Each structure stands twice: as C-alpha cells, then as structure tokens.
Amino acid sequence: MSELTQPVPRTDLCCRVIGHRGAAAICPENTLPSFQAARDAGAGMIELDVQQSIDGELIVFHDETLERLCGETAALASLTASELTGKSVGQWHGQPVTIPSLAQVFTALQRSVLYNIELKTNRVHYSGIEKRLAQLVGQSGLAEYVLVSSFNHESLRLARQYDPQPFLHCFGCRSFPRPLSLSLH
C-alpha cells in the first residue's frame, strides 16, 4: 500500500477516491506527474482545473495568474499555449515539471482514470472554451470518462449545448435546470 492510501471500511455507499489537482500533497499540482501519482496511488478520478490560453488552447492550471506557482505576475489568459507549457511549476524527482495542456493529459492518461474537469470561468470568461472542451473530449474518445464542473452556471449550459453526453456539476448553484447524478463505472 502506498503512502497515499489507507484501508477503507466496506459499506453500501458508493465512494470514489478523487485526486484533487492530482496528488498535490506530494507533486506539483495539476501536472502530469501529479495525475499519474494520484492514479498509481489508487485514485479512480482526478480533478483538474482548465483555462484557455490567448491562442485558444485548453491549459491545466488553477490560478488566473502565474504568480503563486511560477513567480510571474502574468495572467494565464495573456499567454500562448507554447509559452505556458514551457513554464516550470516545480520539480519532481529532481526534474522540472511544466504546465500541461488538457490534450497532453488526455494523451498521457487516456482511459486509466475518470476526469473531473473544472472549467475556471467564474472570474475570467474564455470565449469558446466550452466548445473547445467538447471537441477535445470527443476527439479523445473520453466522453464516458468526463465530468464537467464549474462555479459558472452559464459555462455548464454551454457545455451541455455542445455535447449532451458528459455529466455536469455546478458548484454553489442553487438551481440547475436538470438534476444530475454521477454513476460512472
């Protein structure tokens, strides 16, 4: 058993182990090593935060600026995907770890985990992010593996418009037009 797991008593409740930003306690958050470590430690689902670069690529990063993790004051939305994916956010086993694109995460993990993709559109609205997400999920063949979540009700409405298949969850929303349940295998 790895250091991230512990015995769980058997119950009739359906519970999932979810790696929030991957295994952020031991790896730089929202990075490929963090997601792989979470999966390898037994997480069946990973939660990741998605924003959009100035050139329209889906980027996995939590904050609106690079200040906390990269020491730069630049806004994520003001940089290109190639600028962002070249930025180091820390080290893992002595090697620099960079910001991944969502496409890189899908390519690396494929169907080995379920994905809780949080669209970070509650403070910055990224034009077309919902459509790009639906296209990438479809192209990757991962619709049955994706839960889309957000604090922004409108982003979820648009996500549903572009692809009715993924499950949706709105954080902090008092009302949502359709009751949601998560019954992923």
N, C-alpha and C positions, 0 to 999 in steps of 0.2 A: 504494500500500500504506500502510495507516495505521501509526501508531507502535506499535500493539499487535500487529502481525503481522510474521512473518518467513517467508522461504521454507522449506518443509518438503520434505526429500528424499522421493521416491517409494519406497514399499516395498510388500510384500504384506500388511503389517499394517494392520488397520482401526483408525484412531485418530480420536478426536473432540477438538475444541477445546472446552473447557468453561470458561465464565466463572464462577469461584468467587466467589460473592456478587456476580456481575456483573463489571464492570470495576473492581473495588475499588481498584486501584492509582491510578486517576485520578478516580473518582467516589465519593461516599459509598456505602458497601457496602449491599447488599440494598435498593436503591432503584430506582424506575423508570428514572431516567437511567443508573444503573449497568448495569442489564439491557439497556437499549437500546444503550448504548455497546459492551457486550460483543458483542451481536448484530451491530451495524454494523461491528465490527472483525473479524468472521468466526467468532465462537463459534457453533457449531451447537447448543450446550446451555448452559443456565445452571443453576448450583447455587444454591438459596436455602433459607434456614432458616425453618421455620414453627412458631409457637407459637400460643397461644389467649388472647384477651382474657377478662376476667371475664364478659363477656356472650356468650361463645361464638363470636366471630368469629376467623377464621384470619388471623394477623398475620405479616408477613415481618420477622423480626428475629432476630439471632443470640444475644445475651446474655439472661440471665434478668432482669437489671435494666437500667435506662436510664442507669446511671452513666457508662459509657465514651463513649457517643455523644451523650447528651443532658445530661449533667451532673446528673442527678437520681438519687436512691437508690431510687426506687420500683421495685417488682417489676412486670414486664410483666403478669403474671397478675392483678395487683390493679387494673388499669385497664380502662376500657371501650374499645371499638374507636374511638369518636369521640375520646376523649382521646388514644389512641395515634396515630391517623392525623393528628392535628394537631401532633404533636411534630416539631420540626426536628432532623435529624441531621447537618446540614452545608449546604454551598452548592454549586451547580453553575452555572457561568456567571453568578455574582453573585445567583442566586435561591435562596431557601431550599428545601431538599429534605426531604420528610417521610417518615415510616414508612408503607409501603403495606400494604394488606390483600392477601391472596392473590387475592381476586376482582378487585381493581384491576390486579394484574399480569397475570392471565389476559385481562382485557378489553383491556389495552394491547398485549400481545404476541401474543395468540391463538395461531395455529399457525406463527408465524415462527421458533420455536425449540423444542427439546426441553427438558423441565424435570426436574431432579434435585431433588426436594422432600425435604429432610431434616427429619423430624419431631424437634423438640428435646424429646424426652420422657425423656431419660436422667437428668435431675436433677429435673424438675418433671413430674408426670403431669397432663395436662389431660384431664378426663373428657369422652369423646365426640369427641376431636379426630380420631381415625381415621375415624369415621363421617361427620363433617362434611367431611373431606377427600374421601372417596369421593363424597359428594353433590355437592360443588362441581366436582370433576373431571368427573363425569357430566353435570351441568347445563351445563358449559362445552364439552362435546364434545371433551375433550382426553385421554381415556384412552390413546390410542395415542402420546401425546406425553409421558407422565409416567413417571418412575422414582421410586419412593418409597424413601427410605433412612432409616436411623436407627441409633443405637447401642443402641436398646432393642428386643430381640427380640420382646417382647410387643406393642409397637406395630405391628410388621410383621405379626404373626399376626392382629391385629385388622384391620389394613388389608386383608389378604387375605380375611378373613371378610366384610367389607363390599363389597369389589369384587375379584374374582379376576383382573381384566384387567391392571392396571399391573404392571410389573416391580418387584421388591423387591431391596434390598441391605442387609445388616446389617453395619455397621462393627464390627470387633472380636469378632464372634461366631464361636466355634469350630465350632459346628454349627448348621445351619439345616435345617428339615425338607424343603426342596426345593431341588435345585441350581438356580442362577439363571444366566441368560445374558442379555446385552443385545444385541439385534440390531435396533435401531430403524433405520428407513430414513433 
